């Protein structure tokens, strides 16, 4: 197995972060200490746990447990 051990990764002009035009695959745990922005679809296999959720056009299917339900506008439950 190959290893890459570095203190810093920058683009070839040393002006910012590198771009990965062919994608990146991370095996193991990925930890982000700031925001994570996804442009496009985010496909997740497994469970997702949220601290707070805010969404527009949120579709939930299956069994749902709701402690407090607040709605503004039209709701179908």
Rosetta constraint file for C-alpha pairs under 8 A:
AtomPair CA 9 CA 17 HARMONIC 6.98 0.50
AtomPair CA 9 CA 18 HARMONIC 7.11 0.50
AtomPair CA 10 CA 14 HARMONIC 5.36 0.50
AtomPair CA 10 CA 15 HARMONIC 6.99 0.50
AtomPair CA 10 CA 16 HARMONIC 5.50 0.50
AtomPair CA 10 CA 17 HARMONIC 4.80 0.50
AtomPair CA 10 CA 18 HARMONIC 5.34 0.50
AtomPair CA 11 CA 15 HARMONIC 6.38 0.50
AtomPair CA 11 CA 16 HARMONIC 5.71 0.50
AtomPair CA 11 CA 17 HARMONIC 5.37 0.50
AtomPair CA 11 CA 18 HARMONIC 4.17 0.50
AtomPair CA 11 CA 19 HARMONIC 7.28 0.50
AtomPair CA 12 CA 18 HARMONIC 7.54 0.50
AtomPair CA 20 CA 24 HARMONIC 6.61 0.50
AtomPair CA 26 CA 30 HARMONIC 7.10 0.50
AtomPair CA 32 CA 36 HARMONIC 7.09 0.50
AtomPair CA 38 CA 42 HARMONIC 7.00 0.50
AtomPair CA 44 CA 48 HARMONIC 7.97 0.50
AtomPair CA 60 CA 64 HARMONIC 7.76 0.50
AtomPair CA 71 CA 75 HARMONIC 6.84 0.50
